[in-house]
Amino acid sequence: MSYLEILNSFNLSTLQWAAIAFAVFLLGLSKSGIKGIGIIIVVILAFVFGEKASTGVLLPMLICADIFAVIYYNRHAQWGIIKKLIPWMIVGVLVGVWVGNDISEMLFKRLMAIIIIGSVFIMIYMERKKSVIVPTNKWFSTGTGFLSGFTTMIGNLAGPISNIYFLAIRFPKNEFIGTAAWLFFIINVFKLPFHIFVWGTVTKETLVLNSVLIPAVIIGFFVGAYIVKLISNVNYRRFILIVTAIGGLIMLFG
């Protein structure tokens, strides 16, 4: 099949193309350090491609955005934290591969929706309890690592969970972004073979689609990096939380 024939095989409408481009632009923004919008990207792509298939469509674009993030914020990465979380994230990914491979598409959809809704509640709690002291002992880091690995494999949904850990240890903005960038670059590359050889969600066709969308990721990243320099907190989190919660409920009961 030719390049255009592969793209046409997805049978995407103009509205779907626009939604995908918007989601991918948001992906670039989120990887530049504008937190709180990762879940809505997952929701949009899940509605267009289906829950499990969307994880494979998204992963190569995540890795592309991660590359820009690790280059841009490399000097701020805290490797002690990365080494503490990575082993448990790998365990979480492996469990996620097994669980996601052996359940039906409908159950996968329900599991993904539950994770989304649960993540929204966690984010709302953290927004309202900014001063809450979260334990930073070994069990907290172990649990955070495992849940981050599991949720990132099931639906690229580890953002809210890892954010709680970084907030708990009081990371400054740039250290937060730089450490998260390296952490998820490593784990997303680790996930790639499972998507190709076990789940079959990354294919030649999805990579062709990715190649069309990569420019939107890059534009989103540099727009976001500019915004991050100007402001320390983005005042649209409430809107994002509401829209994301609605999307999760529709996915759960739809």
HELIX and SHEET records of a PDB file:
HELIX    1   1 TYR A    3  ASN A    8  1                                   6    
HELIX    2   2 THR A   14  LYS A   31  1                                  18    
HELIX    3   3 GLY A   38  PHE A   49  1                                  12    
HELIX    4   4 GLU A   51  TYR A   73  1                                  23    
HELIX    5   5 ASN A   74  HIS A   76  5                                   3    
HELIX    6   6 TRP A   79  ASP A  102  1                                  24    
HELIX    7   7 GLU A  105  ARG A  128  1                                  24    
HELIX    8   8 LYS A  138  GLY A  155  1                                  18    
HELIX    9   9 GLY A  159  ALA A  168  1                                  10    
HELIX   10  10 LYS A  173  PHE A  197  1                                  25    
HELIX   11  11 LYS A  204  LEU A  230  1                                  27    
HELIX   12  12 ARG A  237  PHE A  253  1                                  17    
END                                                                             
